[in-house]
């Protein structure tokens, strides 16, 4: 029982880290793209919608819990790469890439 509960705690910890890590500075990062402070709430709403959809879809997937975790970590890695900039992958520092990465990250965090 300890093995299963420690895996669940680790999954929840990683999910909360990803969420809290980006929530704390996303408004500062969005300001660098020229987004007005008055419009910031719309971007937070935009990033919450994929999580909501993912949370509704996840129970219907009927995938094993560990497989969901592995899928989540794979997509999380890809989404973090999209949030660039990355010289290795040639990803520029553009708002479209950041929002795409955040959308994927928001959707897949519901798998944890």
C-alpha distance (Angstrom), angle and dihedral (degrees) to the residues before:
residue distance angle dihedral
X1 . . .
X2 3.80 . .
X3 3.79 91.3 .
X4 3.81 93.3 54.5
X5 3.78 94.8 43.3
X6 3.80 93.1 48.5
X7 3.81 89.5 52.7
X8 3.80 90.2 51.1
X9 3.80 91.4 48.8
X10 3.81 91.3 48.9
X11 3.81 90.9 49.9
X12 3.79 92.2 50.1
X13 3.80 91.3 45.8
X14 3.80 93.1 53.0
X15 3.80 91.8 46.2
X16 3.79 92.9 50.6
X17 3.81 91.5 45.0
X18 3.79 91.3 54.2
X19 3.78 91.9 47.3
X20 3.80 98.1 44.7
X21 3.80 94.0 39.6
X22 3.78 93.7 60.1
X23 3.79 98.0 34.2
X24 3.79 91.9 61.7
X25 3.79 97.0 58.8
X26 3.80 107.3 18.3
X27 3.82 92.3 98.2
X28 3.81 90.5 52.9
X29 3.79 90.6 48.8
X30 3.80 92.9 47.5
X31 3.81 90.0 53.5
X32 3.81 88.9 61.2
X33 3.82 87.6 61.8
X34 3.79 90.8 56.6
X35 3.79 97.8 -102.6
X36 3.78 112.6 154.3
X37 3.81 118.3 -122.0
X38 3.81 88.5 -123.1
X39 3.83 90.1 62.0
X40 3.81 96.3 45.3
X41 3.82 94.7 96.1
X42 3.79 91.4 60.6
X43 3.80 90.4 58.3
X44 3.80 91.3 50.4
X45 3.81 88.5 50.4
X46 3.81 89.4 48.2
X47 3.80 89.5 54.8
X48 3.82 93.8 46.1
X49 3.79 95.9 54.5
X50 3.84 96.1 67.5
X51 3.81 89.8 50.3
X52 3.80 90.5 51.3
X53 3.81 91.4 49.7
X54 3.79 91.2 46.4
X55 3.80 91.2 50.0
X56 3.81 89.6 53.8
X57 3.81 94.7 46.1
X58 3.81 99.4 42.0
X59 3.84 97.2 74.6
X60 3.80 89.8 51.9
X61 3.81 93.6 55.5
X62 3.81 94.0 75.3
X63 3.80 90.8 -156.3
X64 3.79 122.1 150.8
X65 3.79 111.1 -92.3
X66 3.81 94.5 -120.1
X67 3.81 91.3 50.7
X68 3.80 89.7 52.1
X69 3.79 88.5 52.4
X70 3.82 92.7 50.9
X71 3.81 91.8 47.4
X72 3.79 89.9 48.7
X73 3.79 93.0 51.5
X74 3.83 91.9 48.0
X75 3.80 92.8 51.2
X76 3.80 91.0 42.0
X77 3.80 89.5 56.6
X78 3.78 90.9 50.6
X79 3.78 93.0 47.0
X80 3.79 92.2 49.8
X81 3.80 89.1 51.7
X82 3.80 90.0 52.1
X83 3.78 91.2 54.5
X84 3.81 85.9 66.3
X85 2.85 150.2 115.0
X86 3.77 90.7 -155.8
X87 3.76 123.3 172.8
X88 3.80 90.7 -172.3
X89 3.82 94.2 57.9
X90 3.80 95.8 28.5
X91 3.78 94.6 -119.0
X92 3.81 112.8 156.5
X93 3.79 125.9 -143.2
X94 3.80 97.0 -101.6
X95 3.78 131.5 141.1
X96 3.83 93.7 -124.4
X97 3.80 91.9 59.5
X98 3.80 92.7 45.7
X99 3.81 92.8 50.3
X100 3.80 91.6 46.2
X101 3.80 90.1 51.7
X102 3.79 91.9 46.9
X103 3.82 91.1 48.9
X104 3.80 92.0 53.0
X105 3.80 90.7 44.8
X106 3.82 92.2 49.9
X107 3.80 93.1 48.4
X108 3.78 96.5 47.0
X109 3.81 96.1 45.0
X110 3.80 86.2 72.6
X111 3.82 87.4 68.2
X112 3.78 89.5 68.1
